[in-house]
Amino acid sequence: MASSHVNALQSKHAGLEAAIAAEMNRPAPDETTIQTLKRRKLRIKEEIAAQ
């Protein structure tokens, strides 16, 4: 059970990483959006580490 939860978190982490990269590649990236995505990514990373 914990393994599937970790896999789901890793998938969300990868999705956020892709979203951050996409936002940064825009002609005028929104820094607020990038910071929000990075904070969410960090929370997920911490949750994965706690497992």
C-alpha positions in Angstrom: 0.0 0.0 0.0 2.7 2.5 0.9 4.5 1.6 -2.3 1.6 2.7 -4.5 1.3 5.9 -2.4 4.9 6.7 -3.0 4.5 6.0 -6.7 1.6 8.4 -6.9 3.6 11.0 -5.1 6.5 10.5 -7.4 4.2 10.9 -10.4 2.8 14.1 -9.0 6.4 15.3 -8.3 7.3 14.6 -11.9 4.2 16.4 -13.2 5.0 19.5 -11.2 8.6 19.4 -12.4 7.2 19.4 -16.0 4.8 22.2 -15.2 7.7 24.3 -13.8 9.8 23.7 -16.9 6.9 24.6 -19.2 6.2 27.8 -17.3 9.9 28.8 -17.3 10.1 28.3 -21.1 7.3 30.7 -21.8 8.2 34.1 -23.2 7.1 35.8 -20.0 7.1 33.3 -17.2 4.9 34.1 -14.2 7.2 34.0 -11.1 4.3 33.7 -8.7 3.1 30.5 -10.5 6.6 29.1 -10.6 7.1 29.7 -6.8 3.7 28.1 -6.1 4.6 25.0 -8.1 8.0 24.8 -6.5 6.4 24.9 -3.0 4.0 22.1 -3.9 6.8 20.1 -5.4 8.9 20.5 -2.2 5.9 19.4 0.0 5.6 16.3 -2.1 9.3 15.6 -1.9 9.2 15.9 1.9 6.3 13.5 2.1 8.1 11.0 -0.1 11.2 11.3 2.2 9.0 10.7 5.2 7.7 7.4 3.8 
